[in-house]
Amino acid sequence: MSALTVSGAPPPPSAPATALNPNKASAAVWISVSAAMIGAFMAILNIQITNASLLNIEGGIGTGVDNGSWISTSYLIGEIIVIPLTDYLSRVFSFRRIMLSFATLFAAFSVSCAFATDLPSMIVLRAFQGFFGGVLIPMAFTLVFTKLPKQQQPVGLAMFSLAVTFAPAIGPTIGGYLTENYGWQTIFFVNVIPTVVMVTTLFFTLEREPMRLSLLREGDWLGIITMAVGLSALQSVLEEGNKDDWFGSPFIVKLAIVAAVSLTLFIIIELTVEKPLLRLRLLTQRNFGMGTIAAVFIGFALFGSVYLLPAYLGQVQGYNAEQIGNVLAWTGLPQLLLIPLVPILMKRFDARYIAVTGALLFAYSAFMNIEMSLNYSGDQLFVPNIVRAVGQALLLTPLSAVSLGSVAPQDASAASGISNMMRNLGGAVGTAVLATIVTKREQFHSNIIGQSVNLGREEVRTRIAQLTDYFMAHGVADPAGAHSQAIVALGNTVKRQALVMAYSDAFTVIAVVLVIAAVALMVTKKVSGGAGAGAH
């Protein structure tokens, strides 16, 4: 029978999926699903596309490094807020209208970002870009589970996984190349052509449906308000906390209280109202609950690693945007070959074992980076990035199958919103936690190394003398000035070494988090048949 969305609404509209063969989707459905995946890919791509280009963008809009990270964070806030709203909006205004209108506005606000002249306007435009782009992620996910026959859902999930893992990996590559060759503004134009293709395709393949404006009266408006306020405050705490010394800042304390109170109220509301915005009780289902926990940790590692690598290569190795992108490409490109093969593996092996293998390979790739040195750069990252690519390719598709395998068809859309929101929230938490770890551990290692680097040691005095001679041989005539520069240079070396060790510590945390995700997946139940909650 056909799947239903939450509250008995019709399923996401497209051409009939099973007109001739109940086990085989029609060409029109595959075209719709493929077009929707373009939207999911572009929405996720834009979380990370600015990472390798932040210094250029900050210079272009006249802001400092401390505030520039809001260029990425504001997008993520908009996206996290709208994802759980997607199911409700699509029932009120119809799946087709929301998909087409939000995709169009996503492209429009993307282009607007290129013309931002200061940080406040960039933050606002990026937030709206994330808000309108965010719906494209769960809608693509929902189409897989509601329109494809169960036997073909692994293929749809593989397409979705390609968007989720390939987009953040290749985002800095695209952004770095465009920034270095054509200017940072061009990274905001990449959405235009794919969006035109997607909107045109979906315009002809998604069925028209009437709006159900009467549902506005039934909306969980208090839940929507507390969720939006709580998530925005939480994300602001995560973003500003490291810079403002966390709870040493009255501003952070106030934001944290707002986040805690709002999100607590939100959870209470969702568990008590008759028609909640998010059906949190779905988390009591073993596979979906444990799968969502795993998704949070995987989001932590997925987005956290894409944050760490560009930061390390830029801060420690002095790579420019394009060079950073070229290194990260070796995490993304192999997935183009590997992810399409995962549905074949899922026909032969238990999806749980494939997902656990992927998580452990991803963890191993992080463990490979815990003994970094000052010479550890692009060439040394090649093998870990390949291992990471294999792990990610094996992870996302089986995770989705395991997580939603026991979810009823009518709950697929609601479950999609929860799962995608929690993965992105895990990514936001991961980025903030890892940034804090790098800062605190760099200070720790600097203090430890600094205790050994003192003038009482002969090798230190010898090194300073060598550096003094070097500076005098390269244009510094004053011996005192050369000596002073030698001490500064030695201090910078200590700081750089401490920074390398701090990044090694951060990769250790990623590895441990992924092992926890693997444990969560191991306690799920085996899912029979295809991907799960699709058409039955």
Buried (B, 14 or more C-beta within 10 A) or exposed (E): EEBBBBBEBBBBBBBEBBEEEBEBBBEBBBBBBBBBBBBBBBBBBBBBBBBBBBBBBBEBBEBEEEBBBBBBBBBBBBBBBBBBBBBBBBBBBBBBBBBBBBBBBBBBBBBBBBEBEEBEBBBBBBBBBBBBBBBBBBBBBBBBBBBBBBBBBBBBBBBBBBBBBBBBBBBBBBBBBBBBEEEBBBBBBBBBEBBEEBBEBBEEBBBEBEEBEEBEEBBBEEBBBBBBBBBBBBBBBBBBBBBBEBEEBEEBBEBBEBBBBBBEBBBEBBEEEEEBBBBBEBBEBEBBBBBBBBBBBBBBBBBBBBBBBBBBBBBBBEBBBBBBBBBBBBBBBBBEEBBBEBBEBBEEEEBBBBBBBBBBBBBBBBBBBBEBEEEBBBEEBEEBBBBBBBBBBBBBBBBBBBBBBBBBBBBBBBBBBBBBBBBBBBBBBBBBBBBBBBBEBBEBBBEEBEEEBEEEEEEBEEBBEEBBEBBBEEEBEEEEEBBBBBEEBBEEBBBBBBBBBBBBBBBBBBBBBBBBBBBBBBEBEEBEEBBBBBBE
